[in-house]
Amino acid sequence: MEWNVLHLKPRTEKKVADICARHNLPHYLPLRHSLRVYPRRRVVFEVPLFPGYLFAAYDAGQRAAIFRGNYVVRELKPASQMRLLRQLVLVRRLLRADPALETIDPIACGDPVRIKSGPFAGFTGVVVRIKNKPDRRLVVLNIELVGRAVAAETDARFVERDA
């Protein structure tokens, strides 16, 4: 049995995990806690850490059981089984330490980005510097306005790559 990464149709991760469980196939769907605040209550949901992806181990004979539901877009074969398993163990440890863990797009200096939220929401800029603080990762952006540039510092979670 080899571990594979399954790229799934939107919002079908838990359905495919259920299919794997019913067929006794080893699988891993990393879930994180997401807090939603409604007018009279607070609700914690479990949502996939990597939306659209599931990790599963199966052989050629068991493959049909997973693909029968028409939820799988494509199957990704990892270059190294051991590396994938080590990374999954690290993800599991991180989620145990911080159940509200979030993923961010990998960004580097020089990347064009758009700010998703906060006081600079909607602005686009170029990453000038990345600062690693103990509690968060900050990005310094160069935002051009009317022929002049402004340097803004924001949390890395609030930026996304700009096309």
N, C-alpha and C positions, 0 to 999 in steps of 0.2 A: 504494500500500500504506500502510495506517495501522497504527500500533502500538496494541495493546489490552492490557488487563490481564485475564487469564483467572483466574477463581476456580474452583478445582478441587476434586474430591473428595479426602478425606484420603489422603495417601501416594501420590499419582499424579503428582507434579510431574515426576519423571524419566521416566516413561512418556510424558507429553505432550511433553516436550522431545525425546524420541527420535522421536516421530511428526513433530514439526516438522523435525527434522534429516533424516528420510527423505524428506520432501517439499520439501526445500531452502527452508524458510521461516525468515526471520530470527527468532531468539528469544533470550531471555536469562533464565536461571535462576540467580540469585545463590546460590552455595553457600558455606557457612562450615564451618570445621573444628570437629568436636566430639570431644573426647577421652573415651574410656571406659576405665576401669581394671578389668581382670579379675584374678583371683587371681595369674596368672603372666605377664600381659602387658598392655601398653597399646596400644590401637587407636585410630587417628584415622579418623573417619567424615566424609564430606561430607554435610551436611544443608542443606536450603533455609533461606536467611536469612529468607524470608517464607513460612512453611508455608502451603500451599494456594493459592499464586499463581505465575503464570508470565507473562512479558511476551513478546508475539509480534506480528509484523507480517504481515498477510495482507490479501487483498482478498476480495470476495464469492465469487469462484469457488474460492478456496482454503479458504474457511471450512469447507466440508463435510468436508475431510480431517481437520481438528482435532476437529470435533464428532462425527465418526462413532464414535469409541471410547467415547462415553458417560462421559467423565471430567470434562467441563466442567460446572460448576454454573451459571455465568453469565458473561457477557462484560461487562466494564466499559470504557466509552469515556472516555478522559481528556478533560478540558476543553481542554487545550492539548497538542498533540503535542510542541512544542519544550520545554515545561516537563518533560514526562515523560522525554524523551530526556536533558535536562540532569541530572535526578535520577538516572537510570540510570547515567550517566557518573560521577557522584559516588559512587554505591554501589560501582561497580567500583573506583574509586580507593581507597575506604575498605577494601574487602576485600583489595586488593593490599597495603595498609599493615598491616592486622591481619586475617589469615585466620580468627581465632577470634571475630570481631566478633559481637555479639549484639544483638538488637532488644529494646526495652523499650516498655511501654505509655506513651504520653504522659500525664504527670500534671501537675497544677497545684495551687497552694495551694487548700485547701478541699475537695479531692477525698477521698472516703472510700476507704481502701485496706486491703488485707489483706497481712500479711507472709508470704511463701512459705517462706523458709528463714532459718536463723540462730537465735540464742538467743531471739528474739521470734516465732518461727514460729507462725502461727495467730492472733496478735493482730490486731485491727482498730483502725484509728485514722483520724485526719484529718490531711492534710498541712498543716503549719504553715509550713514554710520549705524551700526547695530551695537547697542549697549546691553550687556548681560548683568542684570541685577539679581540679588539672591531670590527675590520673590516674583520677578517678572522679566520679560525681555522687551526692551524699548527699541524703537526704530526712530532715527532722526531722518526727516524727509526734507528735501528741497522743493518748495512749492513756488512756482513762478506766478506772480501777479503783476499785471501792468508793467512789464519790463523789469521788475525787481523780484528778487527771490526772498522767501521767508523760510527760515528753518523751524520746523515743528517737530516736537517730540511726542510720540504716541505709543501706546501699547501694541506689540506685534499682533495681538489677537484682533485688533481693529482694522487691519489692512489686508488687502487681497491684491493679487497680481492684476495689473491693468493690461488689457489686450492691445 
